[in-house]
Amino acid sequence: MNMNFQFSGFQRKRWREVKPEENGPDGGKKSSPGNGGKKAAKGLALGLLAVFLIFSAINSFYTLNENTMAVVTTFGIPKAVSEAGPHFKLPYIQQVHKISKNIVGMAIGYDPDYDTEDHANSENNPAPVKSESEMITKDFNFVNVDFYIEYQVVDPIKYYVNRDTATEILKNLAQSYIRDTVGVYNVDDVITTGKAEIQGKVKEQLSSRVMAEDIGIGIYNVTIQDAQPPTEDVNNAFKAVEDAKQGMDTAVNEAKKYQSEQIPTANAKADKVKQDAEAYKQQRISEAEGQVARFNEMYAEYEKYPLITKKRMFYEAMEDVLPSLKVIIDSGDGTEKLLPLEPFSASTEGNGGQETGNQAEAYN
């Protein structure tokens, strides 16, 4: 059954006048709730704007230290920044990608960070990676060689462009050149005396190839960390060889030290002998020249007066000889005889008279 309620015009007017939501408790008109919502929304918008401006101001600056450079991209276009200090950038438009200037190391043949809970234990006992370290030498021997590659970013833009693949490319190239170089040496050279040469060749070839790849990386150094045969017996044999070579080097160094100590003394002695010989040479030359000069003078006098010169020479000789002799010269029968008054040599004990008689008989 449908019930229709109809209100007269008076009743409808009366009902509107007594609606509680339109009149306040004091009978006055109640304020509209839309005004307060608008004020709250305006305050919230101002707060968000302030936060946005503060965040934008903070995001407009970045700082670089001495060991860091940056690549700033503006709509994808990169630009390198290397000066240390604060720098300005456009917020939300420019992006900053910081790159370290430090030298970075890469281990090949071992894992230095296998023990994440004790990093010191990892450094002292690195885990071997046989797939990287095991190689074949020229004489078909197996050897385990660990390398340490040190590299540095030299072109930040190129490194940023290749940042996802640069390290992997470097490692693959390093392994390739390491195996090629080790493969042309005998195993004893790889383990003992050939390490420095191998390191130099790998560094030279790897540097040239990385430069050609143009990935923004430069090779700083290549070092062989360890090289040993895969078996313990062979390793001990090579250690013995290495000890012997070190002993040889020690002996050579000691010999060189002794040589460096003795050579100055020997040179000084040689110089003294040479000086003495030179002085004796000059002395003998002077004496010879003097004798030649006297002989020439005497010969010149002899050519002028032969007889007188002969007698003078004889008398001069006698003046030199006779004072030390005690003799009698007898020329009574036309023959000159020398009669000694005492023996020319000392007589032996017990036979003085017999020796004197023998000398007299000899002169007779």
C-alpha positions as CSV (number, residue, x, y, z in Angstrom):
1,M,0.0,0.0,0.0
2,N,1.5,3.3,-1.0
3,M,1.5,6.1,1.5
4,N,2.1,9.6,0.1
5,F,2.8,12.3,2.6
6,Q,2.2,15.8,1.4
7,F,3.2,18.9,3.2
8,S,1.6,22.2,2.8
9,G,3.6,25.3,2.0
10,F,3.5,26.4,5.6
11,Q,4.7,23.1,6.9
12,R,7.7,22.9,4.5
13,K,8.8,26.4,5.5
14,R,8.5,25.6,9.2
15,W,10.5,22.5,8.8
16,R,13.4,24.3,7.1
17,E,13.5,26.9,9.9
18,V,13.9,24.3,12.6
19,K,16.7,22.1,10.8
20,P,19.4,21.8,13.5
21,E,22.3,21.7,11.0
22,E,21.5,25.1,9.7
23,N,21.3,26.9,13.0
24,G,23.9,27.1,15.7
25,P,23.3,26.4,19.3
26,D,22.7,30.0,19.9
27,G,20.3,30.3,17.1
28,G,22.7,32.0,14.7
29,K,23.8,30.7,11.3
30,K,26.7,28.1,11.4
31,S,29.9,28.7,9.3
32,S,30.5,26.7,6.2
33,P,33.1,23.8,6.5
34,G,34.5,24.5,3.1
35,N,36.4,27.6,4.2
36,G,38.6,25.8,6.8
37,G,39.5,23.1,4.2
38,K,40.7,25.6,1.8
39,K,43.1,27.2,4.3
40,A,44.5,23.8,5.3
41,A,45.1,22.9,1.7
42,K,46.9,26.2,1.1
43,G,49.1,25.7,4.1
44,L,50.0,22.2,3.0
45,A,50.9,23.4,-0.5
46,L,53.2,26.1,0.9
47,G,54.9,23.6,3.2
48,L,55.5,21.2,0.3
49,L,56.8,24.1,-1.8
50,A,59.3,25.0,0.9
51,V,60.5,21.4,1.2
52,F,60.9,21.2,-2.5
53,L,62.9,24.5,-2.6
54,I,65.2,23.4,0.2
55,F,65.7,20.0,-1.3
56,S,66.5,21.6,-4.7
57,A,69.0,24.0,-3.1
58,I,70.7,21.1,-1.4
59,N,70.7,19.1,-4.6
60,S,72.3,22.0,-6.5
61,F,75.8,21.5,-5.1
62,Y,78.3,18.6,-4.9
63,T,81.8,18.3,-3.6
64,L,84.9,16.6,-4.9
65,N,88.0,15.8,-2.9
66,E,91.6,15.3,-4.2
67,N,91.1,11.6,-4.9
68,T,87.7,12.0,-6.8
69,M,86.6,13.3,-10.2
70,A,83.1,13.4,-11.6
71,V,81.2,13.0,-14.8
72,V,78.2,15.4,-15.0
73,T,75.5,14.5,-17.5
74,T,73.1,17.0,-18.9
75,F,70.3,15.3,-20.7
76,G,72.7,12.4,-21.2
77,I,75.6,14.5,-22.5
78,P,78.7,13.8,-20.3
79,K,81.2,16.4,-19.1
80,A,84.3,15.7,-16.9
81,V,85.0,17.6,-13.7
82,S,88.3,17.0,-11.9
83,E,88.9,20.1,-9.7
84,A,88.6,19.5,-6.0
85,G,86.0,21.6,-4.0
86,P,82.3,22.5,-4.2
87,H,80.6,22.6,-7.6
88,F,77.2,23.8,-8.8
89,K,74.8,21.7,-10.9
90,L,71.3,22.1,-12.2
91,P,69.0,20.1,-9.9
92,Y,66.9,17.4,-11.5
93,I,68.5,18.2,-14.9
94,Q,72.2,17.4,-14.3
95,Q,73.3,14.1,-12.8
96,V,76.7,13.6,-11.0
97,H,78.6,10.4,-11.2
98,K,81.7,10.4,-9.0
99,I,84.8,8.3,-10.1
100,S,87.8,7.6,-7.9
101,K,91.3,8.7,-9.0
102,N,93.0,6.1,-6.8
103,I,94.9,3.1,-8.2
104,V,92.7,0.0,-8.1
105,G,94.0,-3.6,-7.9
106,M,92.7,-6.7,-9.7
107,A,93.7,-10.2,-8.6
108,I,94.1,-12.9,-11.2
109,G,94.6,-16.5,-10.1
110,Y,93.4,-16.0,-6.5
111,D,90.5,-14.5,-4.5
112,P,91.8,-12.1,-1.8
113,D,88.3,-11.5,-0.4
114,Y,86.9,-15.0,0.0
115,D,86.6,-14.7,3.8
116,T,84.2,-11.8,4.2
117,E,84.1,-12.2,8.0
118,D,87.9,-12.0,8.5
119,H,89.4,-9.8,5.8
120,A,92.9,-10.1,7.3
121,N,92.7,-13.9,7.0
122,S,91.8,-13.5,3.3
123,E,94.9,-11.4,2.7
124,N,97.2,-13.9,4.4
125,N,95.5,-17.0,3.0
126,P,93.9,-16.1,-0.3
127,A,91.8,-18.7,-2.0
128,P,93.3,-20.0,-5.3
129,V,91.3,-19.8,-8.5
130,K,92.8,-22.6,-10.6
131,S,90.9,-21.7,-13.7
132,E,92.8,-18.4,-13.8
133,S,96.2,-19.5,-12.3
134,E,96.9,-22.8,-13.9
135,M,99.0,-22.5,-17.1
136,I,101.3,-24.5,-19.4
137,T,104.8,-23.4,-20.0
138,K,107.0,-23.7,-23.1
139,D,108.5,-27.0,-21.9
140,F,105.0,-28.5,-21.4
141,N,105.0,-28.2,-17.6
142,F,102.1,-27.0,-15.5
143,V,102.5,-24.0,-13.3
144,N,100.3,-21.9,-11.0
145,V,100.9,-18.2,-11.4
146,D,99.1,-15.4,-9.5
147,F,99.1,-11.9,-10.9
148,Y,98.1,-8.6,-9.5
149,I,97.0,-5.9,-12.0
150,E,97.0,-2.3,-10.9
151,Y,95.0,0.2,-13.0
152,Q,93.7,3.7,-12.9
153,V,91.0,5.7,-14.6
154,V,92.7,8.1,-17.0
155,D,89.6,9.2,-19.0
156,P,86.5,9.6,-16.8
157,I,84.1,10.1,-19.7
158,K,85.2,7.0,-21.6
159,Y,85.2,5.0,-18.4
160,Y,81.7,6.3,-17.5
161,V,80.5,5.2,-21.0
162,N,82.0,1.7,-20.6
163,R,81.5,1.5,-16.8
164,D,79.5,-1.7,-17.0
165,T,82.0,-3.7,-19.1
166,A,85.4,-1.9,-18.5
167,T,86.5,-4.1,-15.6
168,E,85.4,-7.3,-17.4
169,I,87.2,-6.3,-20.6
170,L,90.4,-5.6,-18.6
171,K,90.3,-8.9,-16.8
172,N,89.8,-10.9,-20.0
173,L,92.6,-9.1,-21.8
174,A,95.0,-9.5,-18.8
175,Q,94.3,-13.3,-18.7
176,S,94.9,-13.6,-22.5
177,Y,98.3,-11.8,-22.4
178,I,99.4,-13.5,-19.2
179,R,98.9,-17.0,-20.8
180,D,100.5,-16.0,-24.0
181,T,103.6,-14.6,-22.2
182,V,104.0,-17.5,-19.7
183,G,103.7,-20.0,-22.6
184,V,106.9,-18.8,-24.2
185,Y,109.1,-19.4,-21.1
186,N,110.3,-22.6,-19.4
187,V,108.9,-23.5,-16.1
188,D,112.1,-22.8,-14.1
189,D,112.2,-19.2,-15.7
190,V,108.6,-18.6,-14.7
191,I,109.2,-19.7,-11.1
192,T,112.7,-18.2,-10.5
193,T,114.7,-15.8,-12.7
194,G,112.2,-14.8,-15.4
195,K,109.6,-13.1,-13.3
196,A,110.7,-9.6,-13.9
197,E,110.9,-10.1,-17.6
198,I,107.4,-11.7,-17.7
199,Q,105.9,-8.8,-15.7
200,G,107.4,-6.2,-18.1
201,K,106.2,-8.0,-21.2
202,V,102.6,-8.4,-19.9
203,K,102.5,-4.8,-18.8
204,E,103.7,-3.5,-22.1
205,Q,101.3,-5.6,-24.2
206,L,98.3,-5.1,-21.9
207,S,98.8,-1.3,-21.8
208,S,98.9,-1.1,-25.6
209,R,95.8,-3.2,-26.0
210,V,93.8,-1.3,-23.3
211,M,94.7,1.9,-24.9
212,A,93.5,0.6,-28.2
213,E,90.2,-0.5,-26.6
214,D,89.7,3.1,-25.5
215,I,87.7,2.3,-22.3
216,G,89.3,5.1,-20.2
217,I,91.6,2.8,-18.1
218,G,95.4,2.9,-17.9
219,I,97.7,0.1,-16.6
220,Y,99.8,1.2,-13.6
221,N,101.7,-2.0,-12.8
222,V,101.7,-5.8,-13.3
223,T,103.1,-8.0,-10.5
224,I,103.6,-11.7,-10.1
225,Q,102.4,-12.5,-6.6
226,D,103.3,-16.1,-6.6
227,A,104.5,-18.8,-9.0
228,Q,104.8,-22.5,-8.1
229,P,104.4,-25.9,-9.6
230,P,101.2,-27.8,-9.0
231,T,102.9,-30.6,-6.9
232,E,104.7,-30.2,-3.6
233,D,107.8,-32.3,-4.6
234,V,108.4,-30.2,-7.7
235,N,107.8,-27.0,-5.7
236,N,110.5,-28.1,-3.1
237,A,113.0,-28.8,-5.9
238,F,112.4,-25.4,-7.4
239,K,112.8,-23.8,-4.0
240,A,116.2,-25.5,-3.6
241,V,117.2,-24.2,-7.0
242,E,116.1,-20.7,-6.0
243,D,118.1,-21.0,-2.7
244,A,121.2,-22.0,-4.6
245,K,120.8,-19.1,-7.0
246,Q,120.4,-16.7,-4.1
247,G,123.5,-18.2,-2.5
248,M,125.3,-17.6,-5.8
249,D,124.1,-14.0,-5.9
250,T,125.3,-13.5,-2.4
251,A,128.7,-14.9,-3.2
252,V,128.9,-12.7,-6.3
253,N,127.9,-9.6,-4.3
254,E,130.6,-10.4,-1.7
255,A,133.2,-10.8,-4.4
256,K,132.2,-7.5,-6.0
257,K,132.4,-5.9,-2.6
258,Y,135.9,-7.3,-2.0
259,Q,136.9,-6.2,-5.5
260,S,135.6,-2.7,-4.9
261,E,137.7,-2.6,-1.6
262,Q,140.9,-4.0,-3.1
263,I,141.0,-2.2,-6.5
264,P,141.7,1.3,-5.0
265,T,144.6,-0.1,-2.9
266,A,146.0,-2.0,-5.9
267,N,145.6,1.1,-8.1
268,A,147.5,3.1,-5.5
269,K,150.3,0.6,-5.3
270,A,150.5,0.4,-9.1
271,D,150.7,4.2,-9.3
272,K,153.5,4.3,-6.8
273,V,155.4,1.6,-8.7
274,K,154.9,3.5,-11.9
275,Q,156.1,6.7,-10.3
276,D,159.2,5.0,-8.8
277,A,159.9,3.4,-12.2
278,E,159.6,6.8,-14.0
279,A,161.8,8.4,-11.4
280,Y,164.5,5.6,-11.8
281,K,164.1,5.9,-15.6
282,Q,164.8,9.7,-15.5
283,Q,167.7,9.1,-13.2
284,R,169.3,6.5,-15.4
285,I,168.7,8.6,-18.5
286,S,170.4,11.6,-16.7
287,E,173.3,9.5,-15.7
288,A,173.7,8.0,-19.2
289,E,173.5,11.4,-20.8
290,G,176.1,12.7,-18.3
291,Q,178.4,9.8,-19.1
292,V,177.9,10.3,-22.8
293,A,178.7,14.0,-22.4
294,R,181.9,13.2,-20.5
295,F,182.9,10.6,-23.0
296,N,182.4,13.0,-25.9
297,E,184.5,15.6,-24.2
298,M,187.2,13.1,-23.4
299,Y,187.1,11.8,-27.0
300,A,187.4,15.3,-28.3
301,E,190.5,15.8,-26.2
302,Y,191.9,12.4,-27.2
303,E,191.6,13.3,-30.9
304,K,193.6,16.4,-30.2
305,Y,196.3,14.9,-27.9
306,P,196.1,11.1,-27.9
307,L,199.3,10.4,-25.8
308,I,198.7,13.0,-23.2
309,T,195.0,11.9,-22.9
310,K,196.0,8.2,-22.4
311,K,198.5,9.1,-19.6
312,R,196.0,11.4,-17.9
313,M,193.4,8.7,-18.1
314,F,195.8,6.2,-16.6
315,Y,196.8,8.5,-13.8
316,E,193.2,9.3,-13.0
317,A,192.5,5.6,-12.9
318,M,195.4,4.9,-10.6
319,E,194.3,7.8,-8.3
320,D,191.1,6.0,-7.9
321,V,192.5,2.5,-7.5
322,L,195.8,2.8,-5.7
323,P,194.8,4.6,-2.5
324,S,192.9,1.5,-1.4
325,L,195.8,-1.0,-2.3
326,K,199.0,-1.6,-0.4
327,V,201.4,-2.9,-3.2
328,I,204.9,-2.4,-4.4
329,I,205.4,-1.8,-8.1
330,D,208.7,-3.2,-9.3
331,S,209.9,-2.5,-12.8
332,G,213.6,-3.0,-12.4
333,D,214.0,-5.6,-15.0
334,G,211.7,-3.9,-17.5
335,T,208.6,-5.8,-16.4
336,E,206.2,-4.2,-14.0
337,K,205.3,-6.4,-11.0
338,L,202.8,-5.8,-8.3
339,L,204.0,-7.0,-4.9
340,P,201.1,-6.9,-2.3
341,L,202.0,-5.9,1.2
342,E,198.9,-7.6,2.6
343,P,196.3,-10.1,1.1
344,F,193.6,-8.7,-1.1
345,S,191.0,-10.8,0.8
346,A,190.8,-11.6,4.5
347,S,192.9,-14.7,5.4
348,T,191.1,-17.6,7.0
349,E,192.0,-18.6,10.6
350,G,195.1,-20.9,10.9
351,N,196.4,-20.6,7.4
352,G,197.4,-16.9,7.1
353,G,201.1,-17.6,6.4
354,Q,200.3,-20.2,3.8
355,E,197.9,-17.8,2.0
356,T,200.4,-15.0,2.0
357,G,203.0,-17.3,0.5
358,N,200.6,-18.5,-2.2
359,Q,199.7,-14.9,-3.1
360,A,203.4,-13.9,-3.4
361,E,204.0,-17.0,-5.5
362,A,201.0,-16.0,-7.7
363,Y,202.3,-12.5,-8.3
364,N,205.8,-13.9,-9.1
